[in-house]
Amino acid sequence: MKDPLKKIRPEILKISAYLLKPHPYSIKLNQNENPFDAPDFIKEQLAMKVLQRPWGRYPDFYATGLCQKLATHTGWVPEGITVGNGSNELLQLALHLVLERGKKLLLVTPTFALYRIIGLSNAASILEVSFENFHEFPGRRLLETIERESPEALVFCSPNNPTGTSMDEGMLRQILELTDGLVVLDQAYHEFSEYHGIEAMKIHAHLVITRTFSKAMAAAGLRVGYLMAHPEVIRQVNKVKLPYNVNFVTLAAAEAMLDNFSSFVRPIQELVKERRRLYREMSEIDGIEVFPSQANFLLFRVRDAARVFGALQQKGILIRDVSSTPGLENCLRVTVGLSHENEQFLSVLKESVP
Amino acid sequence: MKDPLKKIRPEILKISAYLLKPHPYSIKLNQNENPFDAPDFIKEQLAMKVLQRPWGRYPDFYATGLCQKLATHTGWVPEGITVGNGSNELLQLALHLVLERGKKLLLVTPTFALYRIIGLSNAASILEVSFENFHEFPGRRLLETIERESPEALVFCSPNNPTGTSMDEGMLRQILELTDGLVVLDQAYHEFSEYHGIEAMKIHAHLVITRTFSKAMAAAGLRVGYLMAHPEVIRQVNKVKLPYNVNFVTLAAAEAMLDNFSSFVRPIQELVKERRRLYREMSEIDGIEVFPSQANFLLFRVRDAARVFGALQQKGILIRDVSSTPGLENCLRVTVGLSHENEQFLSVLKESVP
């Protein structure tokens, strides 16, 4: 039998698979999911679509309806928008346009692990600038590195997962003026923050913004995201995007959610309020350093992360242990949940830190 | 404003976008869709899932349930299966494992246009061996080319879209013995044919098979496909596959369809019967050469494709004009529809060929 891995590129073989260890839980605060569900009338609308629409026919080729609604929702042009199965799919495509062996991808770390995997799978060199603190992006070192290395692609997650750090508009503009690489701003969590980035895109055609329905819109189960960019960039992304990538159910759900965006506003406000409360209360606990966050999660440092994670897990509260990530020694990440979930989390947390 | 295309790889800029010209129709026979819908009880099951399942939670990380059912369905091992948004997504990932600038992708043409686009977007060189006739794959020239060029990846669509040609097992085994490239067998249409290919995969670990729910299972609207390979290859595909790529609705639909596969058997048989009838009747029309097909479509050549396409379109019957593809001069492709749709197609066809 021939070796099935013989022709597989060596950088792929070297990537370690992303594995998720399943843990039992009663309160799930480990994946930055939104604990509020879509309103029943939206679910009922979608159930009707599932019953009535013939399954055998391909979805819309252009997803025109959804792109139009996204344009109205965001204030960007419809021909500057494309949709995918989560923003990850679109991020992958945007980077694939630019990266290959010998090209450079710049990241500010620690950040969402997928950017690195996408870079590696395209055989790119990864340049990492690490955060100096989690209150702001490391401006000076970032600009120096861009000047010295001229990376072909740059990805910034803002608010950043898992640190919660937001990039401010001034810094984004300085970066855009300095680089001619493709700048991807991943705004998965932007609805929980204040900055939207659309104005910068009007001036800088090499800025690409990705967003998702998984967080603020509480639709992680449906996998839908969108990418906004200069229409010329969208044309290139659409060339490598697979035709009919998003199924009819997801398209219809996303349209229905946008039509009823007002239903999602209060849950978002509630989560922001709970994040502030959690931050305040955690700040007062001895032995915990909690970092400010513009997202629906909080990063915090304890003396013994394994012990705190274990104590929470024993009580059925599942959070994310990120302490093995370089720069995140003894750090844990907790998603903002429903009020009573956050309450229980706080109470077990207080008991578990000595 | 900076040029947003400056860093985009030149081979991407050169790809011409895949566009679909929308035509009005009353009978749609242009996309190899299955005209039978899923049974109502399956649709009702899925509608319940849409209502009851919280949308805000991510889908299964491993799609274990679906892979297990696919293993039972196909006779392959569950750890040798991975699922995606249509088989296209998985085909793209499998080729991405192997291809980059300087690597070769071998195709037998004319075939499904996407393979070439995937190859080009990975900066690979495309080697094309053209069909000598549409009754069989061009065995001798194919083997000679493989020996001379040692391509890193080979894709065969069998039954081939749009020619309907099947690769026989003997030829597939000869190819597998000769090459150590990754061989992808796209079996999107296999349920309408006789050959399943699982046995060859047991002996040849560098054979990868992709399949879809879009054709025989009448679920093109839901976008679900799967890839079968040696578990070591699956491990590599899963490294570059995005986590949570398939949403919960699609996963649940695919499981429900497999649980009730017997409901899909009669429609498949009906389509095969209709294909045979169409082939017979079209063979008897003067001025038409129809090619044998193992799929749910037929390729045929007329004296003036534009004229025949236009005449059908005028009567609201939409088929696919493939006559601009090299090797398919004056050829058209018709999907096998419902009996009365095929009847109308035949009757307009007869009038339109002189």
Boltz contact constraints between the chains, C-beta under 6 A:
constraints:
  - contact:
      token1: [A, 1]
      token2: [B, 205]
      max_distance: 6.0
  - contact:
      token1: [A, 2]
      token2: [B, 180]
      max_distance: 6.0
  - contact:
      token1: [A, 2]
      token2: [B, 206]
      max_distance: 6.0
  - contact:
      token1: [A, 4]
      token2: [B, 205]
      max_distance: 6.0
  - contact:
      token1: [A, 4]
      token2: [B, 206]
      max_distance: 6.0
  - contact:
      token1: [A, 4]
      token2: [B, 230]
      max_distance: 6.0
  - contact:
      token1: [A, 4]
      token2: [B, 232]
      max_distance: 6.0
  - contact:
      token1: [A, 4]
      token2: [B, 233]
      max_distance: 6.0
  - contact:
      token1: [A, 6]
      token2: [B, 180]
      max_distance: 6.0
  - contact:
      token1: [A, 7]
      token2: [B, 98]
      max_distance: 6.0
  - contact:
      token1: [A, 7]
      token2: [B, 152]
      max_distance: 6.0
  - contact:
      token1: [A, 7]
      token2: [B, 181]
      max_distance: 6.0
  - contact:
      token1: [A, 7]
      token2: [B, 182]
      max_distance: 6.0
  - contact:
      token1: [A, 8]
      token2: [B, 97]
      max_distance: 6.0
  - contact:
      token1: [A, 8]
      token2: [B, 98]
      max_distance: 6.0
  - contact:
      token1: [A, 8]
      token2: [B, 236]
      max_distance: 6.0
  - contact:
      token1: [A, 12]
      token2: [B, 97]
      max_distance: 6.0
  - contact:
      token1: [A, 12]
      token2: [B, 236]
      max_distance: 6.0
  - contact:
      token1: [A, 15]
      token2: [B, 239]
      max_distance: 6.0
  - contact:
      token1: [A, 17]
      token2: [B, 239]
      max_distance: 6.0
  - contact:
      token1: [A, 20]
      token2: [B, 61]
      max_distance: 6.0
  - contact:
      token1: [A, 31]
      token2: [B, 58]
      max_distance: 6.0
  - contact:
      token1: [A, 33]
      token2: [B, 56]
      max_distance: 6.0
  - contact:
      token1: [A, 33]
      token2: [B, 57]
      max_distance: 6.0
  - contact:
      token1: [A, 34]
      token2: [B, 56]
      max_distance: 6.0
  - contact:
      token1: [A, 37]
      token2: [B, 54]
      max_distance: 6.0
  - contact:
      token1: [A, 37]
      token2: [B, 55]
      max_distance: 6.0
  - contact:
      token1: [A, 37]
      token2: [B, 56]
      max_distance: 6.0
  - contact:
      token1: [A, 38]
      token2: [B, 55]
      max_distance: 6.0
  - contact:
      token1: [A, 43]
      token2: [B, 51]
      max_distance: 6.0
  - contact:
      token1: [A, 46]
      token2: [B, 50]
      max_distance: 6.0
  - contact:
      token1: [A, 47]
      token2: [B, 47]
      max_distance: 6.0
  - contact:
      token1: [A, 47]
      token2: [B, 50]
      max_distance: 6.0
  - contact:
      token1: [A, 47]
      token2: [B, 51]
      max_distance: 6.0
  - contact:
      token1: [A, 50]
      token2: [B, 46]
      max_distance: 6.0
  - contact:
      token1: [A, 50]
      token2: [B, 47]
      max_distance: 6.0
  - contact:
      token1: [A, 50]
      token2: [B, 50]
      max_distance: 6.0
  - contact:
      token1: [A, 51]
      token2: [B, 43]
      max_distance: 6.0
  - contact:
      token1: [A, 51]
      token2: [B, 47]
      max_distance: 6.0
  - contact:
      token1: [A, 54]
      token2: [B, 37]
      max_distance: 6.0
  - contact:
      token1: [A, 55]
      token2: [B, 37]
      max_distance: 6.0
  - contact:
      token1: [A, 55]
      token2: [B, 38]
      max_distance: 6.0
  - contact:
      token1: [A, 55]
      token2: [B, 218]
      max_distance: 6.0
  - contact:
      token1: [A, 55]
      token2: [B, 219]
      max_distance: 6.0
  - contact:
      token1: [A, 55]
      token2: [B, 221]
      max_distance: 6.0
  - contact:
      token1: [A, 55]
      token2: [B, 222]
      max_distance: 6.0
  - contact:
      token1: [A, 56]
      token2: [B, 33]
      max_distance: 6.0
  - contact:
      token1: [A, 56]
      token2: [B, 34]
      max_distance: 6.0
  - contact:
      token1: [A, 56]
      token2: [B, 37]
      max_distance: 6.0
  - contact:
      token1: [A, 56]
      token2: [B, 218]
      max_distance: 6.0
  - contact:
      token1: [A, 56]
      token2: [B, 220]
      max_distance: 6.0
  - contact:
      token1: [A, 57]
      token2: [B, 33]
      max_distance: 6.0
  - contact:
      token1: [A, 57]
      token2: [B, 221]
      max_distance: 6.0
  - contact:
      token1: [A, 58]
      token2: [B, 31]
      max_distance: 6.0
  - contact:
      token1: [A, 58]
      token2: [B, 220]
      max_distance: 6.0
  - contact:
      token1: [A, 59]
      token2: [B, 221]
      max_distance: 6.0
  - contact:
      token1: [A, 61]
      token2: [B, 20]
      max_distance: 6.0
  - contact:
      token1: [A, 85]
      token2: [B, 85]
      max_distance: 6.0
  - contact:
      token1: [A, 88]
      token2: [B, 242]
      max_distance: 6.0
  - contact:
      token1: [A, 97]
      token2: [B, 8]
      max_distance: 6.0
  - contact:
      token1: [A, 97]
      token2: [B, 12]
      max_distance: 6.0
  - contact:
      token1: [A, 98]
      token2: [B, 7]
      max_distance: 6.0
  - contact:
      token1: [A, 98]
      token2: [B, 8]
      max_distance: 6.0
  - contact:
      token1: [A, 121]
      token2: [B, 240]
      max_distance: 6.0
  - contact:
      token1: [A, 152]
      token2: [B, 7]
      max_distance: 6.0
  - contact:
      token1: [A, 180]
      token2: [B, 2]
      max_distance: 6.0
  - contact:
      token1: [A, 180]
      token2: [B, 6]
      max_distance: 6.0
  - contact:
      token1: [A, 181]
      token2: [B, 7]
      max_distance: 6.0
  - contact:
      token1: [A, 182]
      token2: [B, 7]
      max_distance: 6.0
  - contact:
      token1: [A, 205]
      token2: [B, 1]
      max_distance: 6.0
  - contact:
      token1: [A, 205]
      token2: [B, 4]
      max_distance: 6.0
  - contact:
      token1: [A, 206]
      token2: [B, 2]
      max_distance: 6.0
  - contact:
      token1: [A, 206]
      token2: [B, 4]
      max_distance: 6.0
  - contact:
      token1: [A, 218]
      token2: [B, 55]
      max_distance: 6.0
  - contact:
      token1: [A, 218]
      token2: [B, 56]
      max_distance: 6.0
  - contact:
      token1: [A, 219]
      token2: [B, 55]
      max_distance: 6.0
  - contact:
      token1: [A, 220]
      token2: [B, 56]
      max_distance: 6.0
  - contact:
      token1: [A, 220]
      token2: [B, 58]
      max_distance: 6.0
  - contact:
      token1: [A, 221]
      token2: [B, 55]
      max_distance: 6.0
  - contact:
      token1: [A, 221]
      token2: [B, 57]
      max_distance: 6.0
  - contact:
      token1: [A, 221]
      token2: [B, 59]
      max_distance: 6.0
  - contact:
      token1: [A, 221]
      token2: [B, 248]
      max_distance: 6.0
  - contact:
      token1: [A, 222]
      token2: [B, 55]
      max_distance: 6.0
  - contact:
      token1: [A, 222]
      token2: [B, 247]
      max_distance: 6.0
  - contact:
      token1: [A, 223]
      token2: [B, 247]
      max_distance: 6.0
  - contact:
      token1: [A, 230]
      token2: [B, 4]
      max_distance: 6.0
  - contact:
      token1: [A, 232]
      token2: [B, 4]
      max_distance: 6.0
  - contact:
      token1: [A, 233]
      token2: [B, 4]
      max_distance: 6.0
  - contact:
      token1: [A, 236]
      token2: [B, 8]
      max_distance: 6.0
  - contact:
      token1: [A, 236]
      token2: [B, 12]
      max_distance: 6.0
  - contact:
      token1: [A, 239]
      token2: [B, 15]
      max_distance: 6.0
  - contact:
      token1: [A, 239]
      token2: [B, 17]
      max_distance: 6.0
  - contact:
      token1: [A, 240]
      token2: [B, 121]
      max_distance: 6.0
  - contact:
      token1: [A, 242]
      token2: [B, 88]
      max_distance: 6.0
  - contact:
      token1: [A, 247]
      token2: [B, 222]
      max_distance: 6.0
  - contact:
      token1: [A, 247]
      token2: [B, 223]
      max_distance: 6.0
  - contact:
      token1: [A, 247]
      token2: [B, 250]
      max_distance: 6.0
  - contact:
      token1: [A, 248]
      token2: [B, 221]
      max_distance: 6.0
  - contact:
      token1: [A, 249]
      token2: [B, 249]
      max_distance: 6.0
  - contact:
      token1: [A, 250]
      token2: [B, 247]
      max_distance: 6.0
